[in-house]
């Protein structure tokens, strides 16, 4: 999560909100009380929605429009029925929540509602780049395996015997029952020998993109 969170209080004006978002290149501003407890959040969508409704509902002069804008406060446009992530949650928990609720970021709070951070899709991408080791050049393989004990060790042993380092290993479901697909990310530019070795061991190799397109909803 991002710990240094830019926040506002409920009496923050629309111009202040707009400027904070623009200057800091952010799209979410948590709204907190004087004890730093989360009470709402303002997004760039809230900002865009508020201005046309409040300004253009009737003909006004430029001066009157500016006056109306200056009267709008965070409390008028913030979302209060919001979901925050407890600080104890894992990356997996955050991913599932973002996918379920289709939002770009969640405030992170202590049990008493105190704001301690914010986690966004960008934060999660950065975390998985680090976890998967894909910031280093390498090649992704796809290996169809039986779902049984010892298979993973067999693959890892074959890779290490070729003096190849593993960036990461992911396991996904396969379309045949009792089978899985193992995706090792190998930190090498040459995989001819290891692919041949895996095939000699009886493994079926597939193109990761073939697996991906097969899984897309028709």
N, C-alpha and C positions, 0 to 999 in steps of 0.2 A: 504494500500500500504506500501511498504518498503521505508522509507524516506532516509535512509543513503545508497545512491546508489553509487556503485563503477563505475566510468566512465573512459573513455580514450579519448585522442584526436586523430585526424586523422593520426598523424605521429607515433602513437604507433606501435612498431614492433611485429612480430608474436610471438616471444619468450615471450615478455612482456604480450601479450594477453593470451597466453597459461598458463603462470604462475599465472596470476591473477585469471583465471577461476579455476585452480586447487587448489590454496591456499584458495580461498573463497567459493569453492563448488557451483559455479554459472555457468549458461549456456548462459547468456545474458549480454553483455557489451554495454551500450549506448555510443555513440560517441558524444561529445559536443565540441563547440568552446570555445574560451576564456571567453565568457560571459555566459557560461553554457547553451547555447541554443542547443537543440537537432538537430543533422545533420545526424545521422545514427545509426545503431546498428550492432554489431557483435555477432553472435551466435556460439555455439560449432559446429553447422553444417557448418557454413561459414568457420570455422577454419579447419575442416576435409576436406572440399571440396578444399580449397586453397592449402594445402600441396601436395597432390598427383599430382595435375595439374601442379604446379609450379616446383616440384622437380623431378618428374619421367617422364617428357615429353621427356627426352633424357638421355642416360647413363652419369653419372657423378661420380666423386670420392666423398668420405665422406666430404672432405674439401669444394669442390664446392657446394655440397648440402647445407651444413651449411651456406655458403656465400649467396646462393640464398634465403634461409629462412630469413636471417638477412635483406635482402633488401625489403621484403614484408611489407607493412604498412596497418594499419586499413583502410585507404582510398581505398586501392586496393580490399578489400574483403567485406567491410561493405554494408549493405542494406540501400539504401537511400530512396527508395519508401516504406516508412514504415508508419504504422498507430499508432498514439499515442492517449491516452485517456485524454480528458480534466479533470482537477482536480475536476470539478463540477459533473462528472458522478457518477452514483450510482453503487452498487454492481451488480444490475441486468443488467445495461448497459454493464459492463465489462464482465459478463458471456455470454451475447449474442454475443459480439464481438469476444471473444475467441472461442466460438462454431462456429461462421460464418467463421472465418479466419483460424481456426485450428493452432493456435500458442500457445506457452506456457507462454508468458508474453508480457505485453505492457508497454512502457514508459508512465509516467503520466506527463503532461505538463500544464503550464499556457497558457493563450491566445497568448502570444508573443513567444511561443515555448520554454520558459525556463523550464528545467527539474526539477521536484520537487519530483519524486519518480518513482517506478516501481511496477507493480502489476502482480503477477504470479498466476498460478493455485493453487499453494500451499497457497498463501495469501488468495485466495477466499475460499479454503477448510477450512482454519483456521477461517475465518470470519463466515462461515455457521455453523461450529461446535459450535461457541460461540452463534450465533443467535438462533440455534435450541436447545441448551441446551443438546446436546447429549454427552457431556463429563461426564455427570452424569449417573449412571446406571438407566435403565428404560425399558419400553416395548412399542412398537409401535402397535397401533390398526388401523384397517381399517373399516370405517363405511360408508355404502352407504346411501345417503340422497337425499331428493328432493331439488331441487334448489329453495328455497323460504325463505323469511325473517323469522327469529326466530328459525331456525333449530340449528344454531351454539350455541345459548344461551341455548337451551334445553340440548345439549350435555355437555357444560361447567358446567351447573348447576348440572347435574347428577354426573359428575366427582368430583366437589368440595364437594358435599353432602357426598361423600365417603371419604372425607378428603385426597384426592389425589392431588398432585401438578402437574401442566402441565409444561413440559419442552418447548413444542412448539406445534403448530397446523398448518398443511399444508392442503390445499384443492386442489384436482386435478380433471381433467375431467374423466367422466365415459363413458362406451360404450353405455349406454342408454341415449336418449335425455332427457333433463331437470333433470338430476341427476348428482350428484358429489360424490366424495369419500373424506371423512374427515379423516386425519391421525393425531390423537393426540399422542404425545409422553409423556407417563405417567411416572412420577418419582416414580415408585413403582415396586416391584418384584412380586406382587400378583394382578391379574386382574380378577379373577373368579367372584367376586361379581359385579364389574362394568360392565363386559360383560353381565352377567345375567340381570342386571338392564337396560342396553341399549336395550337388546332384548325385555324386557317387555314393554319398551316404544315404541316398534314397529320398531326399527332400525335393518337393515340387516348388520351383521358383515361379514367381509371377511379377508382372510389372505393377508397381504400386498404383499407377494411374488406372490400370484396368480394374483393380479392386475398387478404387474410388468411384469410377463411373458406374460400376455395377450396383453400388450402394445408393446412387442418387435416386430420388423418388421419381417414378415415371409420370 
